[in-house]
Amino acid sequence: MVMSALMGFYETIGRLLSRKRIRSIEKSLSGAGILVPAESFMGFFMVLTMLVGALMFLVLLNTSAVPKFIYALLGTSMVLPDWASIILSLVAAFVITFLALFSLVYTAILLQTEARRSAVEEVLPDFLTLVAGNIRSGMTLDQAMWYAAKPEYGLFSIEVRRVIKSAFSGEPIEKSLDRLDMRFNSRVLHRTILLLKQALATGGEIAEILEETSQDARDVAMHKKDIAATLLVYVIFLVFASTVGAPFLFSVATNLISVLSMAFAYMPAGGVDAAASSGMPASFIATPSSPSISTDEFFWFSMALVFLTSLISSLLLGIIRGGSKTQGMKYFPFMLISAYIIYFVVGSFLDSLFSSMFF
């Protein structure tokens, strides 16, 4: 009773979105295997965003994080009034919360969709071959699909049996096939269902079409594996460059800036003047200066670039290994954590190495 009331409440809030947006979200949820209505899902997301955003607002207001950030960027010459700090903290809290929750939910849906797509494309050739054999033995298409949905096909067999039950109860087989297509975001399955519907409409040889489609799906899967094996060297180079090479160089550069800044702080002020007074031409006198960028500025610059490098590398890795950049998102957390570990380990080692030079 309480759960149904909550679902109704979330659905009411979700209806604030346009029908076009709801249909797009419903398609994404269906491809990920999520059976919750799109209106209820978005209503829950909006309520969660409001609650977490309110909590984030209290944290930002208590720590004065937003005014401190503005003063760090623009300097302390400008003083924000209290009402401006409250408004800016409120806006920042909800923007940060929305972006963080949206990124997490969107990534989870994409990963789930890709996992389902990979699962169906792995078993689809064998399933189509079995369906073709059942049709040649005299079964109708819905019966052939029902008996071909073996437990070893896992998730795909469950979805097939769910939609074929509707066909047995009187639903047109074309509509059942469309609902099966919506449950998986797979181009191979989509093309197969289009061919089946055309064969049903024109009276074509369904068994022969299924066998040819099955062989084509096997050939495509084999070519993908061959391409992934060929590009193994590029994968190794990409992973090494993003998780080891780039963090190592950024860490060395950060410590180099720190060392140079301290070196110029300890440099005698009269060194250049003494050289000039000795009669040496001014054109031969080097005038070194401390780095124009501070250590803290380059540190945050390095953090941002390591993040972007890991993200782009993971997307490229997904394209190389799975043919889809979405599959690379599952590598991103591990590559990012590894890159930051390398960065801070190298930084700690260099700090301990150079600390004896000035202290």
Secondary structure, DSSP 8 states (H G I E B T S, - for coil): -HHHHHHHHHHHHHTTS-HHHHHHHHHHHHHTT--S-HHHHHHHHHHHHHHHHHHHHHHHHHHTHHHHHHHHHH-TTS---HHHHHHHHHHHHHHHHHHHHHHHHHHHHHHHHHHHHHHHHHHHHHHHHHHHHHHHTT--HHHHHHHH--GGGTHHHHHHHHHHHHHHTT--HHHHHHHHHHT---HHHHHHHHHHHHHHHHT--HHHHHHHHHHHHHHHHHHHHHHHHHTHHHHHHHHHIIIIIHHHHHHHHHHHHHHHHHHHHHS-TTHHHHHHHTT--GGG-------SS-HHHHHHHHHHHHHHHHHHHHHHHHHHHHS-GGGGGGTHHHHHHHHHHHHHHHHHHHHHHHHHHH-
